[in-house]
Amino acid sequence: MALNEMMHRPVVKKELVEFMRTRLKPFSGELGELEKDANTRGVPIIPHETAVFLNMILGQIKPKQILEIGAAIGFSGSLMAQHVGPEGHVTTIDRFDVMIRQAKDNFEKLGVADKVTLLEGDAAEVLPTLSGPYDFIFMDSAKSKYYEFLPHCMRLLKTGGMLVIDDVFQAGTILDDVKEVPKRVRKIHIRLNQLMDTVLDHPALETALVPLGDGLLMIVKKEDFDFSYILEEIEKEKQTRA
Ligand SMILES: C[S@@+](CC[C@H](N)C(=O)[O-])C[C@H]1O[C@@H](n2cnc3c(N)ncnc32)[C@H](O)[C@@H]1O
């Protein structure tokens, strides 16, 4: 199982990360046990400071319909399910069978199975089939795909809804000259920069960057805007390469 590399490449001082991870209250009960177990095994879940932050904002926003892209073993999905109330629901997507099996077990164990639907498959194929609308979307999957998934998220998000995207700073290298970036991560670098360039000063969006973990990009959809031109652009790129 892949180690959560970005948990060990924080973008703020090491001592502060340690402080946040040890001094911010641990989660109680089964959720706390799940978090501990994931961290011991190196399962890639959101770091504690991000989980605490997410928990706090969801407690304030009180979303009913949540979409998650990237379930892993169901830690953040279970955390979010605790906020949707009796009528709400979390829909989460993952394509990796090892994760899917554990996520299902964990949703049962934590008593949130009736509040969570796990859609199995590549989000690139699942997202176009969804109709939403969602009050809150949490995107925590392959970073090279965030830009491609943005048009779907924006279509699925309610006006006034919030999209939170995890791990956008590439351990602080996101602003490096692309020529200096190792070839194996160049696509992620380019796509994350395209994502930032698209959303940061977009008139239909309100955006914030929060340097927790490897960086959170938070987007509120203020009004409708059709981002499907991004999909066309990516499709054209693929055809040019073929
Ligand atoms: C960082 S983990 C998610 C952690 C989880 N949100 C948590 O904090 O508990 C990323 C997950 O996204 C899944 N993933 C990556 N790319 C995907 C894609 N294109 N479609 C569906 N799942 C994807 C991986 O299989 C992995 O389980």
The ligand as an SDF file (V2000), in Angstrom:
LIG
                    3D

 27 29  0  0  0  0  0  0  0  0999 V2000
   -5.3170   10.1250   -0.5880 C   0  0  0  0  0  0  0  0  0  0  0  0
   -6.3570    8.7870   -0.8000 S   0  0  0  0  0  0  0  0  0  0  0  0
   -7.8880    9.3430   -0.1620 C   0  0  0  0  0  0  0  0  0  0  0  0
   -7.9080    9.4690    1.3280 C   0  0  0  0  0  0  0  0  0  0  0  0
   -9.2610    9.7280    1.9350 C   0  0  0  0  0  0  0  0  0  0  0  0
   -9.8970   10.8850    1.3510 N   0  0  0  0  0  0  0  0  0  0  0  0
   -9.1370    9.9430    3.4360 C   0  0  0  0  0  0  0  0  0  0  0  0
   -8.5930   10.9720    3.8290 O   0  0  0  0  0  0  0  0  0  0  0  0
   -9.5840    9.0710    4.1880 O   0  0  0  0  0  0  0  0  0  0  0  0
   -6.6470    8.8240   -2.5240 C   0  0  0  0  0  0  0  0  0  0  0  0
   -7.5850    7.7430   -3.0350 C   0  0  0  0  0  0  0  0  0  0  0  0
   -8.0270    8.1670   -4.3180 O   0  0  0  0  0  0  0  0  0  0  0  0
   -8.1790    7.0340   -5.1390 C   0  0  0  0  0  0  0  0  0  0  0  0
   -8.0920    7.5150   -6.5220 N   0  0  0  0  0  0  0  0  0  0  0  0
   -7.0390    8.1230   -7.1260 C   0  0  0  0  0  0  0  0  0  0  0  0
   -7.3500    8.4620   -8.3880 N   0  0  0  0  0  0  0  0  0  0  0  0
   -8.6230    8.0470   -8.5980 C   0  0  0  0  0  0  0  0  0  0  0  0
   -9.4990    8.1000   -9.7070 C   0  0  0  0  0  0  0  0  0  0  0  0
   -9.1240    8.6350  -10.8730 N   0  0  0  0  0  0  0  0  0  0  0  0
  -10.7320    7.5640   -9.5720 N   0  0  0  0  0  0  0  0  0  0  0  0
  -11.1340    7.0090   -8.3970 C   0  0  0  0  0  0  0  0  0  0  0  0
  -10.3330    6.9330   -7.3140 N   0  0  0  0  0  0  0  0  0  0  0  0
   -9.1020    7.4480   -7.4070 C   0  0  0  0  0  0  0  0  0  0  0  0
   -7.0450    6.1110   -4.7210 C   0  0  0  0  0  0  0  0  0  0  0  0
   -7.3550    4.7590   -5.0440 O   0  0  0  0  0  0  0  0  0  0  0  0
   -6.9440    6.3690   -3.2220 C   0  0  0  0  0  0  0  0  0  0  0  0
   -7.6590    5.4150   -2.4930 O   0  0  0  0  0  0  0  0  0  0  0  0
  1  2  1  0
  2  3  1  0
  2 10  1  0
  3  4  1  0
  4  5  1  0
  5  6  1  0
  5  7  1  0
  7  8  2  0
  7  9  1  0
 10 11  1  0
 11 12  1  0
 11 26  1  0
 12 13  1  0
 13 14  1  0
 13 24  1  0
 14 15  1  0
 14 23  1  0
 15 16  2  0
 16 17  1  0
 17 18  1  0
 17 23  2  0
 18 19  1  0
 18 20  2  0
 20 21  1  0
 21 22  2  0
 22 23  1  0
 24 25  1  0
 24 26  1  0
 26 27  1  0
M  CHG  2   2   1   9  -1
M  END
$$$$
